[in-house]
Amino acid sequence: MIQYALKCDNEHSFDSWFQSAEAFEKLSKVGMVTCTICGSEKVDKAIMTPRVKKSEKGKTNTLSLTAPSSPAEQALKELKAYVERNSDYVGKDFATEAREMHEGAAPERSIYGEAKAEDAKKLIDDGIPVTPLPFAVARKSN
């Protein structure tokens, strides 16, 4: 595993872990590395400073990899938890389910899931209110 300091074209800085340098390059080329703050796909490696662990009487200071690194990341974490707690996950059936609710064929409720870009555009073009989420949707399994 390798951690990179990254920076997007909007000058947002953040860190991310990758399986290898090659994995970063491969994911970056296909637009899978995005800014955690604004979602920009134009992300490059930033200049990194070496990480030196200091010890204090035999104790090693370590950073938590699960704790949010910025207020924006904390807000996204809270938003994701709210959506997951208050909405039904419909997976890849999102576009179909949203259309059926709009047409009255399914009961109205808050939903989230996955949709292809062209399907989401059709929903918007047809006046069906949808919005992309600013975080990755974890696929739930049975």
URGIPE-V652956 format. One line per field, one symbol per residue. phi: phi as a letter, one per 30 degrees, with the letter a starting at -180 (. if undefined). A space follows every 50 residues. Layout:
phi = ???
This chain:
phi = .bccdbbcdcidcacacbdadddedddddciccbddccidccbbdcdccd ccdccbhiccdbcddcddcadddddddddddddddcbcdchddedddddd dddidbddadbblbbdedddddddddicdbbdddaddddccd
